[in-house]
Amino acid sequence: MKQELQHRFVRLLASATDRGVLTWEKRVGNCYQSVKPSQSYHLRWLYWYAPSGITIDRQGIVISTGQLDIPFFSGTTGMAEARKLLEKIDASWTAHHSRIDEKCRLFITQNSSFSKANIMSQSSLIFLSQLLLATKNGSIRWSYNELNPNSFYTEFMNHAIVIDLLQPIDSHETPLGNLVAKVTLPGATIAFACGTDGFFTIEEILASSFPEFHHRFERTMNEYQSAIDALTKLIH
């Protein structure tokens, strides 16, 4: 549901931009801004940084309006929607994205099989689904790590499971919230970026376990719907 609202919001922004209802100005650092009397919208790139402080690369796009920040990461369907919006705002990005896609296609043949990758991806999501079910039916209980409020742990099928919420920073070294969830289980660590099915499942696990996460989840859903209503009213 949350993912659908995010995608709908971005598609509405793209439609408003395409119709000329919204016009955008380029700001410093490949950021864009559209200001209307009743609402303003901002789009900026999200960069990952190595512990040394060196910029790794652009890894996502953050779209903001009011108190709402919506991040979309590379490799997600949400990023594909955000990319379409960016290309409508600034057509120069179309050539950039096409060049990247072309380079990737050089490594893909008609006989390529992605079954192993699909199985790996599916197995992690199946694991999270089982974890969510066990959380909801009360079979397992989650606890805070006393030394780290963004770390949570439980025991599942006699094994320790840990969820850590990570906060990347933008180019101004401003924390952007919990945008990555890292799950540690015996012998494996899996990271899920915001906007992926895995991240949404982890959000649901935490919302089912801790009242503050539940309230935050509900508040965010209401903010998404309010932003969509405002855009729909603007377009029509």
Buried (B, 14 or more C-beta within 10 A) or exposed (E): EBBEBBBBBBBBBBBBBEEEBBEBEEEEEBBBBBEEEEBEBBBBBBBBBEEEEEEEEEBBBBBBBEEBBBBBBBEBBBBBBBBBBBBBBBEEBBEEBEEEEEEEEEEEEEEEEEEEEEEEBEEBBEBBBEBBEBBEEEEBEBEEEEEEEEBBBBEBEEEEBBBBBEEBBBBEEEEBEBBBBBBBBEEEEBBBBBBBBBBBBBBBBBBBBBEEBBEBBEEBEEBBEBBBEBBBEBEE
